[in-house]
Amino acid sequence: MEIVALIAVAVFLFTYALIIDERIHRAVAAMLGAAIVVFLGVVSWEGLLQHIDFGTIFLLMGMMIIVNTARGSGLFEYIAIRTTKLAKGSPIRVLILFALVTAVVSAFLDNVTTVLLLTPMLLYVSKVMKLNPVPFLVTEIFASNIGGAATLIGDPPNIMIASSAGLTFNEFLIHLGPIMVVNMVILIGLMYLIYGRSMKVDPGEREEMVRTLNSLDERAAITDRALFRKSVIVIALVVLLFFIHDRIGEILHTFLPFVDPAMGLQPAEVALIGAAILLVWSRQPPEEIFEKIEWPALFFFGGLFVIVGALVETGVIASIASVMVENVGSTGEAMFIVTWFAAIASAIVDNIPLTAAMIPLIHDLGATMDIYPLWWALALGACLGGNGTIIGASANVVVIGIAEREGISITFIDFLKIGMLVLFVTVAVGLGMLWMTFVV
């Protein structure tokens, strides 16, 4: 291995050790690792800008602005109270209800956007019910990654795979949708086994909790009705644009012939447009809104993109992946290797550059076997692998960042113990279902 590749690996391992150790904030650790690979010339300045996924950064930033602006209206408190009343004060029912909502919304909306919208509600609910918020937040993370894997638009790896392989929205629903439905049932069962006892309350506490919830008036939670209406309208507009972002040119061309029908909007553009509209319309002080952006999460992503970019640029990821698949003799073997390699690797590095490195390798296998099943194997592993660690997926980092702002700590090791269990169980079930579809 060349010296630059060894440096890239060493810096990655060093940074990962700092993140696990947690004595240095993970954002600082990622920035330090990025600074080292740039200073040593492993990644050039031009390369640094190429490896940072500004689409992800600006998507997060735009949605953080929308959420922080809408929060001042009482919107999330209103939804949280209504949802908790539906659960009739049962902590387990609240957990299950929010898990299902998270999964469904993540399937049809970017899962990072979903957790940005739902996490403030979960924190409010746990505070009102005087419960430990950690089980709710951890379950939300898992549900967002499982739900996002079900559709073409739910998770970035799926978008990349669909673009390269020419797969349709309906194909994702047919092949991955049922798998994620089964995995959601399994997830809820696992969360009940892990957290069920700690969330039980005696009848006296239950009655008091129900009385407390019934005494809450969701309408009174709305502190600014004008901002409430504006926030709902803008969020609905953003969700609509997420659905039609790639066909916006066709739609506008019908009414405005001069618009290029091939024009489309990136998800990050949609988020920034929504943020700009809400800031202008609401007239909220921008300095107060910008202060609440999860800047540590954004800098963590930036640094991590550069560090993983060093592994990509030096060929480390491609070399590992090629070794994993070069000797496979059948489609079944290839499915097994691709799925588990993508899952375990995605728990360690960001799944976006990993997917980018795997796609051309799968295309190369097309000369010797049917690669159609391998696309689903890659999507399954890359999306569900993010559940393995606290930094395995963008949604994980965002939720942890919001929790830290509220003084709630979820350590790397504590998450790892549960995350790896969820990873291995859900990936094994998913691979089994794919195997029955394409191999048996």
Secondary structure, DSSP 8 states (H G I E B T S, - for coil): --HHHHHHHHHHHHHHHHHHH-SS-HHHHHHHHHHHHHHTTSS-HHHHHHHS-HHHHHHHHHHHHHHHHHHTTTHHHHHHHHHHHHTTT-HHHHHHHHHHHHHHHHHHS-HHHHHHHHHHHHHHHHHHTT--SHHHHHHHHHHHHHHHTTSTTSSHHHHHHHHHHT--HHHHHHHTHHHHHHHHHHHHHHHHHHHTGGG---HHHHHHHHHHHHH--TTTT-S-HHHHHHHHHHHHHHHHHHHHGGGHHHHHHHH-TTS-TT----HHHHHHHHHHHHHHHH---HHHHHHTS-HHHHHHHHHHHHHHHHHHHTTHHHHHHHHHHTT--SHHHHHHHHHHHHHHHHTTS-HHHHHHHHHHHHHHGGGTS--HHHHHHHHHHHHHGGGSSTTSSHHHHHHHHHHHHTT----HHHHHHHHHHHHHHHHHHHHHHHHHHHT-
